[in-house]
Amino acid sequence: MAQKILPDENKVQRHGFRGRFTHWTVALSTLALIVSGFGQMPMYKRYYIADLPGLGWTADYSTTLIVHYLAAMVLLFAVTFHLVFHVIRKDYDLIPKRGDFRTSYLIIKAMVTEQEAPPSGKYLAEQRLAYAFLAFSFLIVGLTGLLKVLKNLPSVNFSAQAMVWISDLHTLSAFLLVFGIVAHLAAFLFRENRPLLPAMFTGKVNLNYVKHRHRLWYARLSGKGSAVSLQEAPAQVPEENIRVS
């Protein structure tokens, strides 16, 4: 479903079904990869997690390996679908832009000091930076994971030193991925970010919130142009008028 204003519902359609499907497919497959990956270290038997009801399988290497491979295939499908879909639509809103680091600082500063933040498009500057960080982590963990799979083939040989580097990079990128996910979720500790949560389930976000926080996006949706300056952006909506249903 296209992005559009839904005045009867006082909402904006932020994500369609395809976007939400991709998000949750990536999220759940990544969770399965993390859980099964830690199971191969092994950790769950050592710290008695496998002794908990229903978690005995986490101490079985062959089981966690199968889960890891299946989750990797699902993730690869979701990432490919995401890339192809956005390239076909020429939708590059999530790609970092020049000045995103400075804008992110100003947005975070505004949240902490309760001042007015710079006008934003559909995605905040820090969301684009987080996307780039997670994409880089996924790329490294995926490439090193593929090499670890290839080394099991009889026709493929890697030196012992190469495998140490591959394994260490795979583990490091996995921890970077976990860090990125934790930071992504921690963003919702800020009250200003919480109205975005319903969009992950319904695809919709409160209209008044969009006018207040994503003023450049609202200007584009309402036909006022694809880009407007700070002076041209709609005035800030008082916080007491932002009601999220």
C-alpha positions, 0 to 999 in steps of 0.5 A, a space after each residue: 500500500 502506498 504511503 498516504 494520509 488517512 484523514 478519516 482515521 487521523 493517521 498516515 499509512 507509513 508501511 504497507 504489508 510488504 514492508 511489515 512482512 520484510 521487517 518481521 521476517 528479518 527480525 524473527 530470522 535474525 533472532 533465530 540466528 542469534 539464539 542458535 549461534 550462541 548455542 553452537 559456542 556452546 553456552 546454554 549447557 554451560 550456564 544451565 539454560 538448556 536445563 530449563 523446560 523446553 530448552 533442552 534442544 539448545 544444547 544439541 549442536 546438530 539441532 542448533 546447526 539446522 536451526 541456524 541454516 534454516 534461519 539463514 536461508 529465511 534471512 537471505 530471502 527477506 534481505 533479497 526481497 527487501 533490496 529488489 523491492 526498493 530498487 524496483 520502486 527506486 525507494 532510497 529513503 533509508 540510505 544515509 544522507 550527507 549531514 546525518 551525523 550532525 542531524 542525529 546529534 541535534 535530534 538526540 539533543 532535542 529529545 534530551 533537552 525537550 527542544 524543537 528538533 530539526 524537521 525530518 522526512 519519513 525516516 529520522 537521520 539516526 534511523 538511516 545511520 542505524 540502517 547502514 550500521 545493521 546492513 554492514 553487520 548483516 553483510 559481514 556476518 552473511 559473507 563470513 557465514 557463507 565461507 564457513 559453509 563453503 569450507 565444509 565442501 570437499 572441494 573447498 579448502 581454507 588454511 587454518 589461519 584463514 578459518 580463524 580470521 573468518 570465524 573471528 569476523 563472523 563472531 565479531 559481526 554477530 556481536 555488532 549485530 546484537 549491539 545494533 539491535 539493542 540500540 535500535 530497541 533502546 531508541 523507544 525508551 525515548 517518549 518521542 519515538 514511541 508513536 512509531 511502534 504501532 506502524 510495525 504492526 498496523 503500518 499506520 502512524 498518528 497524523 499529528 505526530 507526523 506533522 510534528 516530528 516528520 514535517 518534511 515527509 508530511 509536506 511531501 505527502 500533502 503535495 507541498 513538494 518533495 523537499 522544503 526548508 525549515 522555514 517552509 515546514 509546517 509549524 510544530 504541533 504542540 505536544 499536548 495535541 499529539 494523541 496516539 491511538 
